[in-house]
Amino acid sequence: MYAPNGEPESTVTVLLTGADSQLSKALIRVLAKAAYRFDGRTFRVHALSHAQLDIGDKQSVAAAFAHVKPDWVINCAAYNAVDRAETAADEAFRVNSLGPELLASECALTGARLVHISSDYVFSGEPAEAAELALNQNGLTDSCLSNSGLTESGLIERGLTESATPRPLSVYGQSKLAGEQAVLRILAERAMVIRTAWLYGVDGHNFVKTMLRLMATAPYGQPLSVINDQIGSPTWADALAHLIWQLIASPLNDSGGPKLFHYAGQGQCSWYEFALEIQRQALALKLLDKAVPITAIDSLSYAAKALEKGNKLAPRPSYSALNSDKVRQRLTGQNPALTHCPELWRDWRWQLKAMLEDYAAKGL
């Protein structure tokens, strides 16, 4: 088999963990649409569920590597129950910290490379982090300006960069930070850690699908209360999947230090603003037949209401919008990064539109 440039096409064997996760399913869907080829490389994927591979078990990891013999590992397995993690810290750290450490150690033994997915919840959004935000307007295009919010000072607020110091507030955030640190310590340049945020897609449980369900079933006139003082960057799982395949297919470079990247939909919003946009677009696509009142509520009030119902919520970052400039610059000049997925670098509203159109087409 040959690539478009006439060179022999290489085959890359990939071990994909957490096969039942929304990102794993997006990775497989995106790759299938590309006929399992990205930029002169053919990919052979072995997607293993938790039942097939427990990344927190050393023997299970070793057996999977021996069977698959991967060139690359993409770790989508995670303990994502943010609130439950507060009382299940041992399990959260076993999956989110020990698991990536075991995968990285096996990669080091076998020569495989690792893509590890981390989270914006490694940040707190408190003033010390806010001081590290990228606020430089120089070099921004009109498109960037139109897709970004303005701070009170009038500067473009472009999100947290990879140099921002993590300060996780929750057990979940602490366990994710420990996992990414273990991966980079063991593999250094042979690993890529990608922090993402507010992930959603047509598969699995996520905020968009939850809002659609609540909006469709809400009694007439009963409002939905959505938090308005947590700011982040909604991210379409399929766009992240395109990015991951693009990074793996791009020319390898083991110099320049650890490869820690941020990737999220461009721009930022609160959960409240996100909910309003979900409803607006869903009504336009006729996924909903009526509008539901949506009211803003602050985090403390929301947590207090949850506690009244017996549910204790883990603390979330007040600001965790991510700046994707570093990974975008890595792929600068590689046009396939744009042609494979037109929404890859677009405002989060465009990514939401692509997801909802897919959702509507599937009749979900």
Secondary structure as the mmCIF struct_conf table of DSSP 4:
data_model
#
loop_
_struct_conf.conf_type_id
_struct_conf.id
_struct_conf.beg_label_comp_id
_struct_conf.beg_label_asym_id
_struct_conf.beg_label_seq_id
_struct_conf.end_label_comp_id
_struct_conf.end_label_asym_id
_struct_conf.end_label_seq_id
STRN STRN1 TYR A 2 TYR A 2
TURN_TY1_P TURN_TY1_P1 PRO A 4 ASN A 5
BEND BEND1 GLY A 6 GLU A 7
STRN STRN2 PRO A 8 PRO A 8
HELX_LH_PP_P HELX_LH_PP_P1 GLU A 9 GLU A 9
STRN STRN3 SER A 10 THR A 17
TURN_TY1_P TURN_TY1_P2 ALA A 19 ASP A 20
BEND BEND2 SER A 21 SER A 21
HELX_RH_AL_P HELX_RH_AL_P1 GLN A 22 LYS A 33
TURN_TY1_P TURN_TY1_P3 ALA A 34 TYR A 36
STRN STRN4 ARG A 37 PHE A 38
TURN_TY1_P TURN_TY1_P4 ASP A 39 GLY A 40
STRN STRN5 ARG A 41 LEU A 48
TURN_TY1_P TURN_TY1_P5 HIS A 50 GLN A 52
TURN_TY1_P TURN_TY1_P6 ILE A 55 GLY A 56
HELX_RH_AL_P HELX_RH_AL_P2 LYS A 58 VAL A 68
BEND BEND3 ASP A 71 ASP A 71
STRN STRN6 TRP A 72 ASN A 75
TURN_TY1_P TURN_TY1_P7 VAL A 82 ASP A 83
HELX_RH_3T_P HELX_RH_3T_P1 ARG A 84 GLU A 86
TURN_TY1_P TURN_TY1_P8 THR A 87 THR A 87
HELX_RH_AL_P HELX_RH_AL_P3 ALA A 89 PHE A 93
HELX_RH_PI_P HELX_RH_PI_P1 ARG A 94 LEU A 98
HELX_RH_AL_P HELX_RH_AL_P4 GLY A 99 THR A 110
TURN_TY1_P TURN_TY1_P9 GLY A 111 GLY A 111
STRN STRN7 ARG A 113 SER A 119
HELX_RH_3T_P HELX_RH_3T_P2 ASP A 120 VAL A 122
HELX_RH_AL_P HELX_RH_AL_P5 PRO A 127 ALA A 130
TURN_TY1_P TURN_TY1_P10 ALA A 131 GLU A 132
TURN_TY1_P TURN_TY1_P11 ASN A 138 GLY A 139
HELX_RH_AL_P HELX_RH_AL_P6 ASP A 142 SER A 146
TURN_TY1_P TURN_TY1_P12 ASN A 147 ASN A 147
BEND BEND4 SER A 148 SER A 148
STRN STRN8 LEU A 150 LEU A 150
TURN_TY1_P TURN_TY1_P13 GLU A 152 SER A 153
BEND BEND5 GLY A 154 GLY A 154
STRN STRN9 ILE A 156 ILE A 156
STRN STRN10 LEU A 160 LEU A 160
TURN_TY1_P TURN_TY1_P14 GLU A 162 SER A 163
BEND BEND6 ALA A 164 ALA A 164
HELX_LH_PP_P HELX_LH_PP_P2 THR A 165 PRO A 166
BEND BEND7 SER A 170 SER A 170
HELX_RH_AL_P HELX_RH_AL_P7 VAL A 171 LEU A 187
HELX_RH_3T_P HELX_RH_3T_P3 ALA A 188 ARG A 190
STRN STRN11 ALA A 191 THR A 196
BEND BEND8 TRP A 198 TRP A 198
STRN STRN12 LEU A 199 TYR A 200
BEND BEND9 VAL A 202 HIS A 205
HELX_RH_AL_P HELX_RH_AL_P8 PHE A 207 THR A 217
BEND BEND10 ALA A 218 ALA A 218
HELX_LH_PP_P HELX_LH_PP_P3 PRO A 219 PRO A 219
TURN_TY1_P TURN_TY1_P15 TYR A 220 GLY A 221
HELX_LH_PP_P HELX_LH_PP_P4 GLN A 222 PRO A 223
STRN STRN13 LEU A 224 ILE A 227
BEND BEND11 ASP A 229 ASP A 229
STRN STRN14 ILE A 231 GLY A 232
STRN STRN15 THR A 235 TRP A 236
HELX_RH_AL_P HELX_RH_AL_P9 ALA A 237 ALA A 249
BEND BEND12 SER A 250 SER A 250
HELX_LH_PP_P HELX_LH_PP_P5 PRO A 251 LEU A 252
BEND BEND13 GLY A 256 GLY A 257
STRN STRN16 LYS A 259 HIS A 262
STRN STRN17 GLN A 266 GLN A 266
BEND BEND14 GLY A 267 GLY A 267
STRN STRN18 CYS A 269 SER A 270
HELX_RH_AL_P HELX_RH_AL_P10 TRP A 271 ALA A 284
TURN_TY1_P TURN_TY1_P16 LEU A 285 LYS A 286
BEND BEND15 LEU A 287 LEU A 287
BEND BEND16 ASP A 289 LYS A 290
STRN STRN19 ILE A 294 ILE A 297
HELX_RH_AL_P HELX_RH_AL_P11 SER A 299 GLU A 308
TURN_TY1_P TURN_TY1_P17 LYS A 309 GLY A 310
HELX_LH_PP_P HELX_LH_PP_P6 LYS A 312 PRO A 315
BEND BEND17 SER A 318 SER A 318
STRN STRN20 TYR A 319 TYR A 319
STRN STRN21 LEU A 322 LEU A 322
HELX_RH_AL_P HELX_RH_AL_P12 ASP A 325 ARG A 330
TURN_TY1_P TURN_TY1_P18 LEU A 331 GLY A 333
TURN_TY1_P TURN_TY1_P19 ASN A 335 ASN A 335
HELX_RH_AL_P HELX_RH_AL_P13 PRO A 336 THR A 339
BEND BEND18 HIS A 340 HIS A 340
TURN_TY1_P TURN_TY1_P20 PRO A 342 TRP A 345
BEND BEND19 ARG A 346 ARG A 346
STRN STRN22 ASP A 347 ASP A 347
HELX_RH_AL_P HELX_RH_AL_P14 TRP A 348 ALA A 361
TURN_TY1_P TURN_TY1_P21 LYS A 362 GLY A 363
#
